[in-house]
Amino acid sequence: GCHACETQEKMFGDNYQYINSVDCFYVQDKCAQEEIEATPTWIIGGEKFRGVQTIDKLKERTNC
């Protein structure tokens, strides 16, 4: 529900449905468990990346 999360979602358009996402507003326990301190936070290969990420940066980080 945050502005940055909405921006990130719009970048993916219809493909956003394929992303495994968790809304920390609704599942605060899970986010606390994962030590999510900011949204959006991407967890890729066990490493956390905070903030809006470009599609190119995500491709780079996931080796796509």
C-alpha positions as CSV (number, residue, x, y, z in Angstrom):
1,G,0.0,0.0,0.0
2,C,3.0,2.4,0.1
3,H,3.6,4.8,-2.7
4,A,7.0,3.2,-3.5
5,C,5.4,-0.2,-3.6
6,E,2.7,1.1,-6.0
7,T,5.5,2.5,-8.2
8,Q,7.3,-0.8,-8.3
9,E,4.1,-2.7,-9.1
10,K,3.3,-0.4,-12.0
11,M,6.8,-1.1,-13.5
12,F,5.8,-4.7,-13.9
13,G,2.3,-4.0,-15.3
14,D,0.3,-7.2,-15.9
15,N,3.4,-9.3,-15.0
16,Y,3.2,-8.3,-11.4
17,Q,0.9,-11.3,-10.8
18,Y,3.9,-13.6,-11.2
19,I,5.9,-11.9,-8.4
20,N,5.8,-13.5,-4.9
21,S,5.0,-10.5,-2.8
22,V,4.0,-9.9,0.8
23,D,2.1,-6.8,2.0
24,C,3.8,-5.9,5.3
25,F,0.8,-3.8,6.3
26,Y,-1.3,-7.0,6.5
27,V,1.3,-9.6,7.6
28,Q,3.5,-7.6,9.9
29,D,4.7,-10.8,11.8
30,K,6.2,-12.3,8.6
31,C,7.9,-9.0,7.8
32,A,9.3,-8.7,11.3
33,Q,10.5,-12.3,11.1
34,E,12.4,-11.4,7.8
35,E,13.6,-8.2,9.4
36,I,12.1,-6.1,6.7
37,E,12.7,-2.5,7.7
38,A,11.5,-0.6,4.6
39,T,9.2,-1.3,1.7
40,P,9.6,-2.3,-0.9
41,T,12.3,-4.8,0.0
42,W,13.4,-7.4,-2.5
43,I,15.0,-10.6,-1.2
44,I,17.1,-12.2,-3.9
45,G,19.5,-15.0,-3.0
46,G,19.1,-14.3,0.7
47,E,20.3,-10.7,0.2
48,K,18.0,-7.7,0.8
49,F,17.6,-4.7,-1.5
50,R,15.6,-1.8,-0.2
51,G,13.6,0.6,-2.2
52,V,12.2,0.7,-5.8
53,Q,14.5,-1.3,-8.1
54,T,14.6,-0.9,-11.9
55,I,13.7,-3.9,-14.1
56,D,17.3,-3.8,-15.4
57,K,18.7,-3.9,-11.9
58,L,16.5,-6.8,-10.9
59,K,17.5,-8.7,-14.1
60,E,21.1,-8.2,-13.1
61,R,20.6,-9.3,-9.6
62,T,18.7,-12.4,-10.7
63,N,20.9,-13.3,-13.6
64,C,18.0,-13.1,-16.0
